[in-house]
Amino acid sequence: MTSSIEKQVSELRKLPASALRSRYRELFGEESRSSNRSFLFRKVAWRLQVLEEGDLSERALRRAAEIANDADLRVQPPRKFLKSSATTSGRDPRLPPSGTMLRRMFRGTVVEVKVLDNGFEYNGRTYRSLSAIASEVAGTRWNGFLFFGCGNGERDDA
């Protein structure tokens, strides 16, 4: 980079996002769709360098186009990405099947919870979440999956 560009870039670093948007408009002839300061800074700095030193060579531009044409680009995300198992089955995948009894020793007493289709049963009452039961038992907020050792979490006996 020449000293002229280095000086301009150092001045850009001091500008707020609004000033960078104005500079973007001057250099590109259109409004930026982004208000992100670091994005605007990089785009404006790149454009200043291109105007001073020139863009990529024709050979480099052709090669980039060839690479882009040969690339096997995914047009749509995989279905599994869009629909996790929790949304397809309606249940959190960390939960055991309905009817399973979850047991945990906590401060000398055994805590037993039955997994239902739509919630959990503890001491004759139905709860919507394991966290609600864990918080009631412990007297403080707990992650239910951690408390009962479901999923990847490790249980911390108190």
N, C-alpha and C positions, 0 to 999 in steps of 0.2 A: 504494500500500500504506500502511496505517496504521502508526503507530509500534509498536503492539502486535504486529502481524504481523512487522514488520521485526525487532523484538527476538527473537521466537520463532524466526524463520528464522536469525538470527545464532547463537542458541544451538544450533539443529539442526546448523549447520556444524561444531560442536565434537564432536558425538556420533559414537561408533564405529558400525559397521554393526549390531551386536547391539542397541544402544539404539534405533537407527532402526527395526529390525524390531519392537521392542516398541511403539514409538510408532505404527507402521503398524497393528499389531493393535488398538491403542486407537481409532484414528481410523476404520478401515475395518471393524472387527468380524470380521476374518479374518486368517489368516496370509498373508504375502507369499510368492509362489513364487520370488522373487528374493532373493539375498543381496548384490547389487551395491549398494555404498554410495551411489554417485551416483544410481542409479535410485530407491532408497528415499528419499534426501534430496529429490529433485524431487517424488515422489508425496506425501510427507508435507507438504512446503511448499505444494504446490498445494491439498491438502485443507484445511490451516489457512486458506488464503486464501478458499476456497469457503465454509467455515463462518462466516468473519467477514464477507465481503462479498457472498456469494451466488454461485450458479452462473450459467451462461449463461441468457439470457432464453429464454422459450418460443419466440419467433420465431427466435432463433439456432439453437436445438435442432432446430426443424422444418426450417430451411434446410439444416443439416448432414445431416439424414436424407435430404432430397431429393437433395442432391449425392451422397451415398453410394448411393442407389438408382439414380441415373443413371450412375454410374461403371461403365465396362467393366472390371471387375476380373478378372484372370487367376486362375483357381482352381488350376490346375496350372502348374508351370514348363514352358517349351518342352522338347521332347525333346532338342534339341541341347544344352541346358543340363545335362541329366542324363547324357547320353552324349557325352563329347567324342570327337573323332576318334581319340584315342589308345586309348580303351577299346573303341571299336567295331571298329577294324581290328587292335588289338593292337600297333601300332607307333607310335612317337613321330612326329607329323606333321613334325617338323624333319628327319627322316632321309631321305636320298635312297633310291631303289629299290634292292632287293637286286642285287648284282653291280656296283654303282658303286664306283669306286676313289676314295678321298679322298687327296689329296696335300698335303703341307705341307713347306716348307723350315724346318728348325729347327736352328740353330747349325751351319749349313753342310752338313747332311745332309738328304736327302729322306726323309720319312716317308710310306710308302704303306700305306693300310688298305683292305681290301676289305669292303664292307658285305654281310653275310649275312642270311638270313631270321631267324635267332635269334642275333645277335651280330655280331662283327667278327673279321677275320683280319689278324694283323700278325706278320711274321717267322715264318710257319708255325704260329703258335699261335692258338687261338680265345679271344676275350675277350668278356665279357658286356656291357661298356660302353666307350664312347669315352674316358670319363674314366680308366679303368684304363690304357689305352694311353697317353694323354697324360701321365699321372703317371709311367709307367715311362720314357717318352722324356725328359721334362723333369727327372726326379729329384725332383720336388715335386708337390704336389696341383694339378691343373688341372681345370677344367670342360671335358669333352671336346667339347661343342658349340662353345664359344668357341675352343678350341685348333684345331679343324679348320674353323672358319668355317661351321658348319651353323646353320640357323634364322636368328634375328634378330641373334645375337651377332656382333660384329666380331672378327676375328682379331688377336692381338697377337704379331707375330714377335719372337723374342728372338735 
